[in-house]
Amino acid sequence: MDHVDWFGLSGWRWMFILEGAPAVLLGIACFFVLTERPADATWLTLTLAVRVSSAPRAARARAR
C-alpha cells in the first residue's frame, strides 16, 4: 500500500476506508432488518420467537 494514490488519498487512508466500509454497511443493514422485539421479527419462526422472548424472564426468575 506504499504506492497507492487513488483519488488523491494515500495508502493508509484507503486501508481505513476499506476496513471501515463493511462495518458501516452492516450497521446500516442491521438498522433496517432488526426489530425491537423478537415477536415482531418476521424472519423468526413462532417457536424461536417465543423461546427468545421467554429467555430473559426465565433468567430473572432464576436470579431471585
N, CA, C and O of each residue as an XYZ file, in Angstrom:
256
protein
N       0.817     -1.196      0.000
C       0.000      0.000      0.000
C       0.863      1.263      0.000
O       0.339      2.364      0.171
N       2.172      1.121     -0.189
C       3.036      2.295     -0.196
C       2.822      3.174     -1.419
O       2.964      4.394     -1.343
N       2.484      2.563     -2.537
C       2.410      3.328     -3.777
C       0.980      3.544     -4.254
O       0.767      3.916     -5.408
N       0.023      3.323     -3.410
C      -1.377      3.529     -3.778
C      -1.702      5.000     -3.588
O      -1.478      5.569     -2.519
N      -2.229      5.603     -4.633
C      -2.596      7.023     -4.562
C      -3.827      7.246     -5.436
O      -3.784      7.997     -6.411
N      -4.940      6.573     -5.067
C      -6.166      6.697     -5.836
C      -6.958      7.895     -5.348
O      -7.097      8.107     -4.144
N      -7.464      8.659     -6.261
C      -8.303      9.825     -5.962
C      -7.640     10.783     -4.972
O      -8.325     11.476     -4.221
N      -6.326     10.819     -4.972
C      -5.602     11.751     -4.112
C      -5.472     11.314     -2.666
O      -5.014     12.096     -1.832
N      -5.863     10.081     -2.340
C      -5.750      9.588     -0.966
C      -4.576      8.620     -0.879
O      -4.376      7.786     -1.762
N      -3.809      8.742      0.189
C      -2.657      7.855      0.362
C      -3.110      6.469      0.828
O      -4.272      6.267      1.181
N      -2.171      5.524      0.822
C      -2.480      4.128      1.111
C      -3.085      3.892      2.482
O      -4.020      3.103      2.618
N      -2.562      4.569      3.503
C      -3.080      4.334      4.850
C      -4.518      4.814      4.976
O      -5.285      4.241      5.750
N      -4.900      5.839      4.244
C      -6.287      6.306      4.278
C      -7.210      5.307      3.585
O      -8.343      5.100      4.021
N      -6.727      4.688      2.509
C      -7.517      3.662      1.837
C      -7.702      2.445      2.732
O      -8.752      1.804      2.693
N      -6.703      2.120      3.532
C      -6.841      0.993      4.459
C      -7.961      1.267      5.468
O      -8.754      0.376      5.773
N      -8.025      2.500      5.986
C      -9.109      2.850      6.908
C     -10.462      2.750      6.221
O     -11.420      2.253      6.813
N     -10.553      3.215      4.982
C     -11.820      3.158      4.247
C     -12.224      1.708      3.990
O     -13.375      1.331      4.210
N     -11.275      0.901      3.526
C     -11.589     -0.495      3.196
C     -11.906     -1.329      4.431
O     -12.698     -2.268      4.347
N     -11.314     -1.015      5.559
C     -11.617     -1.761      6.785
C     -12.902     -1.273      7.444
O     -13.600     -2.060      8.084
N     -13.224     -0.008      7.301
C     -14.402      0.545      7.952
C     -15.682      0.403      7.161
O     -16.767      0.390      7.741
N     -15.579      0.297      5.845
C     -16.781      0.235      4.999
C     -17.681     -0.957      5.329
O     -18.893     -0.763      5.428
N     -17.162     -2.185      5.506
C     -18.067     -3.290      5.848
C     -18.801     -3.072      7.177
O     -19.975     -3.424      7.296
N     -18.130     -2.504      8.160
C     -18.783     -2.265      9.450
C     -19.902     -1.237      9.317
O     -20.966     -1.398      9.916
N     -19.673     -0.198      8.549
C     -20.698      0.828      8.347
C     -21.881      0.254      7.579
O     -23.032      0.496      7.943
N     -21.608     -0.505      6.518
C     -22.694     -1.094      5.726
C     -23.500     -2.105      6.537
O     -24.724     -2.158      6.421
N     -22.825     -2.902      7.350
C     -23.537     -3.862      8.192
C     -24.375     -3.147      9.251
O     -25.478     -3.592      9.567
N     -23.873     -2.065      9.792
C     -24.650     -1.292     10.759
C     -25.913     -0.720     10.155
O     -26.969     -0.733     10.789
N     -25.815     -0.218      8.937
C     -26.994      0.317      8.246
C     -27.992     -0.806      7.954
O     -29.197     -0.628      8.127
N     -27.494     -1.950      7.515
C     -28.379     -3.090      7.232
C     -29.080     -3.555      8.503
O     -30.275     -3.852      8.470
N     -28.370     -3.623      9.609
C     -28.983     -4.049     10.879
C     -30.075     -3.088     11.326
O     -31.085     -3.510     11.889
N     -29.877     -1.813     11.080
C     -30.881     -0.824     11.461
C     -32.213     -1.110     10.771
O     -33.274     -0.926     11.367
N     -32.159     -1.557      9.518
C     -33.389     -1.796      8.774
C     -33.931     -3.213      8.946
O     -35.132     -3.427      8.784
N     -33.081     -4.185      9.270
C     -33.516     -5.580      9.334
C     -33.979     -5.976     10.733
O     -34.988     -6.668     10.871
N     -33.265     -5.553     11.766
C     -33.591     -5.974     13.125
C     -34.810     -5.228     13.653
O     -35.036     -4.066     13.316
N     -35.594     -5.914     14.487
C     -36.807     -5.331     15.053
C     -36.606     -5.060     16.540
O     -35.602     -5.463     17.128
N     -37.563     -4.379     17.132
C     -37.484     -4.049     18.550
C     -37.668     -5.276     19.445
O     -36.983     -5.422     20.457
N     -38.588     -6.146     19.068
C     -38.899     -7.332     19.863
C     -38.816     -8.573     18.993
O     -39.099     -8.506     17.797
N     -38.433     -9.703     19.570
C     -38.394    -10.942     18.792
C     -39.758    -11.325     18.223
O     -39.835    -11.942     17.161
N     -40.813    -10.971     18.910
C     -42.156    -11.317     18.428
C     -42.489    -10.596     17.119
O     -43.323    -11.072     16.349
N     -41.847     -9.459     16.863
C     -42.097     -8.689     15.638
C     -41.248     -9.145     14.460
O     -41.490     -8.722     13.330
N     -40.266     -9.994     14.703
C     -39.352    -10.427     13.638
C     -40.041    -11.418     12.712
O     -40.429    -12.508     13.133
N     -40.188    -11.040     11.475
C     -40.842    -11.922     10.505
C     -39.923    -13.062     10.078
O     -40.401    -14.071      9.558
N     -38.634    -12.925     10.284
C     -37.683    -13.950      9.865
C     -37.445    -15.002     10.943
O     -36.652    -15.920     10.733
N     -38.115    -14.892     12.095
C     -38.058    -15.924     13.132
C     -39.320    -16.771     13.073
O     -40.412    -16.263     12.817
N     -39.162    -18.058     13.311
C     -40.354    -18.896     13.429
C     -41.046    -18.575     14.748
O     -40.438    -17.982     15.639
N     -42.288    -18.956     14.875
C     -43.043    -18.676     16.087
C     -42.395    -19.350     17.299
O     -42.338    -18.764     18.381
N     -41.918    -20.558     17.121
C     -41.270    -21.289     18.210
C     -40.026    -20.563     18.701
O     -39.823    -20.411     19.906
N     -39.193    -20.114     17.763
C     -37.974    -19.395     18.152
C     -38.295    -18.049     18.786
O     -37.636    -17.642     19.743
N     -39.301    -17.356     18.264
C     -39.673    -16.059     18.826
C     -40.135    -16.203     20.274
O     -39.783    -15.385     21.125
N     -40.921    -17.237     20.553
C     -41.385    -17.475     21.926
C     -40.205    -17.842     22.816
O     -40.104    -17.361     23.945
N     -39.318    -18.686     22.316
C     -38.161    -19.113     23.108
C     -37.249    -17.925     23.432
O     -36.792    -17.784     24.567
N     -36.987    -17.083     22.448
C     -36.114    -15.923     22.672
C     -36.790    -14.903     23.583
O     -36.125    -14.279     24.409
N     -38.087    -14.729     23.443
C     -38.815    -13.772     24.287
C     -38.874    -14.219     25.738
O     -38.840    -13.386     26.644
N     -38.962    -15.512     25.969
C     -39.101    -16.000     27.339
C     -37.751    -16.173     28.033
O     -37.727    -16.356     29.250
N     -36.666    -16.124     27.339
C     -35.348    -16.334     27.951
C     -35.009    -15.287     29.014
O     -34.542    -15.674     30.085
N     -35.216    -13.986     28.785
C     -34.911    -13.007     29.845
C     -35.783    -13.179     31.083
O     -35.312    -12.998     32.205
N     -37.062    -13.530     30.883
C     -37.941    -13.736     32.038
C     -37.479    -14.929     32.867
O     -37.508    -14.884     34.097
N     -37.061    -15.978     32.203
C     -36.583    -17.174     32.904
C     -35.293    -16.879     33.665
O     -35.097    -17.388     34.768
N     -34.427    -16.075     33.093
C     -33.173    -15.728     33.766
C     -33.438    -14.864     34.998
O     -32.778    -15.021     36.025
N     -34.405    -13.951     34.893
C     -34.751    -13.132     36.059
C     -35.370    -13.981     37.158
O     -35.112    -13.746     38.338
N     -36.179    -14.959     36.790
C     -36.807    -15.843     37.789
C     -35.759    -16.682     38.503
O     -35.870    -16.918     39.706
N     -34.746    -17.135     37.778
C     -33.683    -17.934     38.411
C     -32.823    -17.053     39.323
O     -32.272    -17.554     40.302
N     -32.696    -15.775     39.032
C     -31.831    -14.884     39.823
C     -32.467    -14.546     41.170
O     -31.758    -14.146     42.094
N     -33.743    -14.693     41.299
C     -34.419    -14.327     42.547
C     -34.210    -15.344     43.595
O     -34.711    -15.193     44.710
